[in-house]
Structures are given as C-alpha cells and as structure tokens.
Amino acid sequence: MLDVQAHTDASSAGLWAVVSDLTAWPQHLPTVDALTPLQTTEPAVGARYRVRQPGLPPATWRITEWEPLRGFTWVSRTVGLTTTATHHIVADEDGCALRLTLDWRGPLAWLVRRRWAGLGTDYLTTEATTFAALAARP
C-alpha cells in the first residue's frame, strides 16, 4: 500500500473544503486531467466519478465512505484488480494532516504495483502537498 501525508496549519474544515470539492480537482491538481460525475448527486456513498489522469487509463471510482470533515474512500474495479484510495484528515495542535493511501488488490495487483507504484507515490505526494497548500491560503 502507498501511504503519503502532508501537514497544513489550516483547519480541518479548510482542508476538507478543498479535498471534498471533487469536480474542482482538475483545476488544482496536475495529476488529474478530468473528473466527471456519472450522476447529478453531490458526493456521497455510492456516487460515481470518471477520472482521467496523465499516464493512466481512465477509471470509474465509486465512493464507499464519506465522512464530512474527516475524509472519504473510493474504489475502482476492473478485471483482476480493485484499487482503493483513501483521503483522511487528522486534526492536531498545529492544524491538520492529510493522509492519502492507495491500495491494489486482486490477481493483477502485483503487476500494477510493479508498473505504477512510483507514479502512484509521486501523484499522492503532489496531491497531498497541493491540497495542504490550497487549504492554507488566506
């Protein structure tokens, strides 16, 4: 499993505001080319999104956990592979931290880890630090 954290002096509410605004991700993150809701509902458990990222095949993600101010988890499934990504906010005395994880399971997980673990770590690091910086803006 890939696991990255970034700290910000922003509040949990401030960090949640940028992390939970899924459709704005392409405007802020160089790791996301497009993020399209597949229905018209707000983000919640069961909501699905089509995500395009540089260097990766397009994927459909379904939210499996949605906890305002604390984080969310979404899952993408394809033949032989289940990818789970978490976005958790942990408050501390100096602000909060954003912890992002990415986990691959299934018969093809070994191949995906081998091919994309480096890119995945780079993307998670970029996303965590970008969200932390956005949340810290006045």
C-alpha positions, 0 to 999 in steps of 0.5 A, a space after each residue: 500500500 502507498 501511504 503519503 501525508 502532508 501537514 497544513 496549519 489550516 483547519 480541518 474544515 479548510 482542508 476538507 473544503 478543498 479535498 471534498 470539492 471533487 469536480 474542482 480537482 482538475 483545476 488544482 491538481 496536475 495529476 488529474 486531467 478530468 473528473 466527471 460525475 456519472 450522476 447529478 448527486 453531490 458526493 456521497 456513498 455510492 456516487 460515481 466519478 470518471 477520472 482521467 489522469 496523465 499516464 493512466 487509463 481512465 477509471 470509474 471510482 465509486 465512493 464507499 465512505 464519506 465522512 464530512 470533515 474527516 475524509 472519504 474512500 473510493 474504489 475502482 474495479 476492473 478485471 483482476 484488480 480493485 484499487 482503493 484510495 483513501 483521503 483522511 484528515 487528522 486534526 492536531 495542535 498545529 492544524 491538520 494532516 492529510 493522509 492519502 493511501 492507495 491500495 491494489 488488490 486482486 490477481 493483477 495487483 502485483 503487476 500494477 504495483 510493479 508498473 505504477 507504484 512510483 507514479 502512484 507515490 509521486 501523484 499522492 505526494 503532489 496531491 497531498 502537498 497541493 491540497 495542504 497548500 490550497 487549504 492554507 491560503 488566506 
